[in-house]
Amino acid sequence: MFAILGVVGILVLSAACGRGEPPLEGRGDHATSWGNPLQPLITWVLSSLNGSPIIEDTFISLTIYETSVGGGDGCNSYGIQDAPPTVFAPSDTDPDGSYMEGKFTAQEIVNTLALCDWVEGVMEQADAYYTALREGKSFRIQDNQLEIFDGEGQATLVFVRQPPLPGSQPKLSKTQWSLMGDDGVGILGFVDDEVVLMAGECRDYIGTYSTYDRLLLFSMLPPLVSYEQCPWQDVIYSVVDAEQYSVTDQEGSGKLMFGFSSGKRLVLEPLSAVVLDTEKDEWLLTNIVEWNSDPDGRDQSWSLIGTVFPVSPVTISFQEDHIVGSAGCNSYQASLNNDSDAIAIGPPSTTSGSTCGQLTNAEEVMSQEERYLSLLPQMTRMGTYGDRLILSTATGAYLIFEAG
């Protein structure tokens, strides 16, 4: 749906549908209780390449997905074009999964083309890794280790199985969390079962997320808001490549943990929703985000309609049973029915005598106002995420505000 942020670039692979760990039911600390070691959503991390450890501060992973095999080479994402049963063709297997061996095939490999120069030798290491994959002829899995052998029987690649995160995997919808980092503070608000808001001190993003067992995958849009003097990275960049998640009980409260294929883990603190002050709060519209789809659902995309006219701000304030604000040119008000799970907004009425005709971009401002007012009665949900407010429809339209 979206391009994933980070150095992985853009790569169309069926592997993009999922990354992370397999289901944990019945799994213990040893491979003998893990069942089939080739089941989907297992990640292996490379520990040895051609008999030597990999470069410090780099990581290479291989993940078995539902329909493909792929991972990261320390710089880029890659995928093996053959289906998993072709890549790993077992010939000898213990019933408990503690041992397996067979034929290995990885002739067709595709990868993204980012250039990574922050660690000396990382690109050469990636080339050597791909050569070892292509020249692999057989494999052996024993306990927590996967070995791939060349035609002469040498173990050119040695992987260890990535350990699972502790804790449970509840639904993330309607939860919000804060993250402290060297680059500031970030807020993650899981708006519903699909959409996530990532708000940093310098940039805001909205995108989608998906979960499967412990698996987590983020896909992001370009920034909704980018404030002045933003560094090229901020705290939000530290979470977009997360692969696993869990919620653990630490110090008496549930904390959200993210796991990465490198072994890195991040812990986020729970964040309470802001209670709207109906007498004081005014919220400024920062973006209109809509999900566009043709009638047969084949051509789908997001569109951002930002409030690019600061001389004509769009605002909203909440009273007991109605909302008021500026739509850009005209003031408006509408009825409001708000309960714990849903909202209902009536058709807005506006003032007359707009002054927008004096603006050089009057046509664009009026078009934005018309779209905003037409969307308001369609909103069915509302939530606050730090100093952000989001109104949304059931069909994929989102009005995003920040505190005025």
Disulfide bonds with the S-S distance in Angstrom:
Cys75-Cys116 1.77
Cys202-Cys230 1.94
Cys329-Cys356 1.53
